[in-house]
Amino acid sequence: MNCSDGVTLSWRDLSIYAIDRGRKNVHKQLVDNVRGVAKPGDLTAIIGASGAGKSSLMAALAFRTGPEILVSGDIRANGISIDSSYMMQNSGYMHQEDIFVASMTVIEHLWFMARMKLDGRIKVSDIEKKISDLLKDVGLMSIRDVRINSGIDSKSLSGGEKKRLAFATELLADPKLLFLDEPTTGQDSHSANSLIAQLKCFALKGRTVLCTIHQPSSAIFNTFDQIILIADGRVAFAGGIDQTLRFFASQGYECPRNYNPADFLIATVAMGSKNEHGEEVAKKMCDAFLTSEASNEIDRMFMMQIQLVQSLKLPSKLVFDNKSVASRYRKNKTRCCSQLYWLFYRDFLQVLRDPSVQIIRIFQKMSIAATAGLCFMGSVNFNQLGIQATQGVIFILVSENAFFPMYATLALIPQELPLVRREYRTGMYPIYLYYIARVLSLIPGLIVEPLLFTAILYWLAGLRNNIETFWSTILVILLTINVSTACGCFFSTVFENVPLAMAYLVPFDYILMITMGPFLNLGSLPLYIRWVKYISWLLHSTETLTILQWNGVHNISCETTDPELPCITEGVGVLRYYDFDESNFWFDLLLMVVIYIVFHILACVCLWNRCKWK
C-alpha cells in the first residue's frame, strides 16, 4: 500500500456487542452485521436517531472501542485487512467530549500536540507555519493566547471554539483517515457550517473523512458526499443523498418538498415507527437495503479491493511487530527525552498557572510550623520533660509531612485519567513517561514545603543547635514527604475514585501511625503485625530523627525528687526507651528510598493497567 495514496475504508459483516464484564457474556448487540465503504475525497456522514449505533459503528471502524465492547467482522484499508496498530498510525479521531488541560492556551496546546505527534526531525519553523495555518483555517488565530478554560482570565474558549481546537489538533498529523464523533455539537449554525466546510476541504485533499452527526441542518446535510443511515443497529441505506431519497421514495416514503431530508430520513426509520400495515419501518427499510443495488455495489467494491491486492501480490493483512499503540512510541532515546520534556512542560505549566493552591499550602505549612514551634518554645531541653517535648516535635515533623501530602495526592490521577487514557490509546506516549513527568512536576513543591516547615519548626522549637543535624533533618523530611506522595500516587492509581481510595488508605495510615514509635514500644508488637515496621516509612523517619537528636547526648538532667521514677541520663537511653537503634540510621534511609521506588513502580504499573486496551 503506497503511503501517499488515499485510503478506501471498507467493512463487511461487522457486528458490535456490549459485554457484561462481571458475567463475561454478551449484554446487548449494538450493531448488527453491517457493511459499507468510505472513499478518499468523500465526506461520509453516519446519521441516525439517538441510540441507533452511530458512535459505536464509528468507534469500531477506528479501532477505538473500549474493553467493554466486542467487535467481529472484516475491516479493510485498500483491500488489506488491518488492525489497531495501522489505524492508530494513520487516523485521527475527534471525540464527542472535549478534554483539554484547562490552564494551557490555544497555541501552547497545539505546540505540545505537535511535539508529541509529529516527527522530531521536522524543523521548528515548519511546525510554526503548520500551526499558524491551522489556526487561520479553523478561525482561532485571534484567540491563540487565550487559555482553554480558566477562571482567572476574562475570556476562555466557548464550546464551539473547543470543537474547532480539537479539530485542529487532529489535523496536525495530516491523517489519511479522520473520524469525528458529533463534531457540530454545541456549535451555532455558522460555526457548524464553517467546520463542515473545513472537513469537506480536508476530504478533497484525498483524505477519507467519516463523521457521526445528529440532526444536521439541510445546508450541512447537502454538503455530505455519502451518508450511512443507521436504524436500530442496522444500515437502512448507504450511498449518495439523491440515491438515498430515491430509494426511500421507491419504498413508499417520499420526502416532502422544502423539508430537511435529514430530518425526514431519521424520523422515517426512528425506533418504533410503523407504516399503515403495522410493519416496523426500520426493519422493512434495512431488509430492503440488503437486496438493493446500493448494497450490491458495496459488495462489488469490497471484492474489487481484495482482488486488486491479490493481483498486486500484496500481503492480505498488515502485520506490525509491536501490538496496538506500542509501535507508535517505541522510538529512540532522543524521542523519549523530547516527549518527557514536553510532558513535564505541560504538567509544570499547570502548577505555575494555578499557583493559588500551592501558595495556600505553603502559607498553611508556615503557619502550622510557627504555631507548633511557639507552643514548644522553651520546652525542648536536655531534661526528662525535654525528652517528651523533643519526641513531640519529631512527631509533628513526620506526621505533617506524611499524611497531608498523601491525601492531597489522591485526586491527582483520577482527575487526569480520562485525558491520559485517551492520549495513551492514540499512541502519543508510553505511560511511564507521563508518570515520570507528573512526578517531576511535583518535586519543586515537595522541596519548598518541607524545607520551610522544617526550618521554622526546628529553630522555633529549639531542637539540637547543630547545622549538620539540621540539614540531616531536612534530608529525612524530604524523603518522608516524597515517600508519602508516592504512596498517595499508588492509591490514586489503584482505585477508581478518591472516596474509594481514601476508604482503604485511612486504615492503612492508622497502622503506620500506631507502629511509628511514639505510641507503642516496637518490641511489644504482636508477631502478626511486627512485619509492618519494615514497610513503615513513618517509623524509619521517626527513628532517624530521634537518632539525630539524641545520639551522642550524655548530659540529660534529672529534676525529679522521687527516686522510684525512672531517669534517663544518656541519649542512648532515650533510643532504647523507644526501641530504636543508632546503627539503623543509614539502613532506615535506604529503606525509605526503596519504599519510594516500589510505590512509584507499582503506581506506574497500575496506571498502565487502567489505561491499556483490554
Secondary structure, DSSP 8 states (H G I E B T S, - for coil): --TTS---EEEEEEEEEEEETTTTEEEEEEEEEEEEEE-TT-EEEEEESTTSSHHHHHHHHTT---TTEEEEEEEEETTEE--HHHHHHHEEEE-SS----TTSBHHHHHHHHHHHHS-TTS-HHHHHHHHHHHHHHHT-GGGTTSBSS-SSSS----HHHHHHHHHHHHHTT--SEEEEESTTTT--HHHHHHHHHHHHHHHHTT-EEEEEESS--HHHHTT-SEEEEEETTEEEEEE-HHHHHHHHHHTT----TTS-HHHHHHHHT-TT-B-TTS-BHHHHHHHHHHTSHHHHHHHHHHHHHHHHHHHTT--SB---SS-TTHHHH---HHHHHHHHHHHHHHHHHHHHH-HHHHHHHHHHHHHHHHHHHHHHTTT--SBHHHHHHHHHHHHHHHHHTTHHHHHHTTTHHHHHHHHHHHHHHTTSS-HHHHHHHHHHHHHHHHHHHHHHHHHHHHHHHT----HHHHHHHHHHHHHHHHHHHHHHHHHHHHSSSHHHHHHHHHHHHHHHHHTTSSSS-GGGS-HHHHGGGGT-HHHHHHHHHHHHHHTT----B-----TTS----SHHHHHHHTT--GGGHHHHHHHHHHHHHHHHHHHHHHHHHHHS--
